[in-house]
Amino acid sequence: MRGECVGPVATRRPGRLSDAPDAPAPPHCPGRLDGRRSLGENLSDLVGVTIALDAYRLHAAANGIDTKAKRDGFSGEQRLFLGWAQLLRTQATEAALRAEIDSGNHSPARYRVNGVVRNLQAW
């Protein structure tokens, strides 16, 4: 369970995380994303979520918490992923999004959330 995604992504297939944002931009995205430019930040996001998930599981195990139990319709792990998405939620004008894509080292928030979780087996 621990480090379930960091090793494979960081060592065996490093291009996978950086290539994903290079796909043609969807209609709502005003530019093409450069996955190689944001790779370091994308890996940092992945490692951070992996550590948070490991910490949640360790805390649950140490305190006898049932991680599969539902609260408000969501399990503990699902709530962790919802928290990650809520942390990065944003609204941006097309001009602001274009500026972020052209000059930033971070992927836009939507891709930071979805790009990270799809690399985790728990997702």
N, C-alpha and C positions, 0 to 999 in steps of 0.2 A: 504494500500500500504506500509506504513512504517513498517520496520521490518518484512516483509512478510515471511521470512524464518528463521530468527535467533531463534525466540521463539520455533517453532515446533522442530527444529533440536536440540537445546540446552536443552530443557526441556522434551519433550515427547518422543523423539526417539534419544537419544544421540548415540546409537550404529550404526545408519544408516550411518552417515558420516565416522565413523571409520571403519566400516565393508567393505565399498565399495572397498578400495584399497587392501583388503585381498583376493580378487578374484584371481584365477590363473593368473599368469603373461602372457601377450600376447607375441607372438613370438619375438617381437623386444625388450622386456624387459629382461635383464639378471638375474633377481632375483625376489623373491616374496616380495611384499610391505607389511609392517606392519602398518596398519591403526591406531592402538592404539598408537604406538610410535609417529606418526605425527598428532594425533588428535588435540592437542592444536594449532599447526600451521595451520592446515586445517580450524579450526574454526575461527582463526584470519583472514585468507584469506576470508572466507565467510562473516564475519562481515565487513571487509574492503570494499568489493565489494558492500555489501548491503548499507553501509553508502554512498559510492560514487554514487550509483544509487539514493538514497533518496536525496542527495545534488543536483544532476543533475535535478531531478524532481522539487525540491523546487525552484531552480534557474530559470528553465523554466517557472514555474507558476508565479513567481514574475516579470518576464520580458516579459511575453506574448509570449514565444517561443513555437511554435507548435512542440511537441516531435515526432509526426508522420510524419512530413515533411521529405522528402528524400533529402539527399545531397550526391552526388557521388553514388547514389543507395542504401544508408543506412540511416535508421532513427537515431535520436540522441541516443536512447538506444542501438541500434545495434552498433553504433560507440563506445559507452562506453565499450561494451563487446569486441570489436575488440582491443581497447586500452589495456584492461586487458590481452588479449592474447599476444599482441605485447610486453608488459612489461616483460612477462616471457618467451619469445621465446629464445631458446638456441639450440645449437648442442653439443653433447657429444659423446665421444667414448664409446664403450661398457665397457671398464675398468673404466672409470670415472663414468658412470651411475651405475655400480655395487658398486663402493666405496660409492657413494651417498646413494644408497639403504641400504647398510650394516651399515653405520655409521651416517647418517644424521637424523635430526629430521624433515626435510621437505620431502614431497613427491617430486619426480622428477617434473620438470616444467610442463610437459604434463598433469600430474594428478592434479597438483595444479590449472591449468586453467579449465580443463574439469570437475574435481570433484566438483569445486565450482559452476560453472554456472548451472550445472544440478540440483542444489538444490535451484535455484531461479525461481520463477514462471514467471518472466519477460523473462527469457531465452526461 
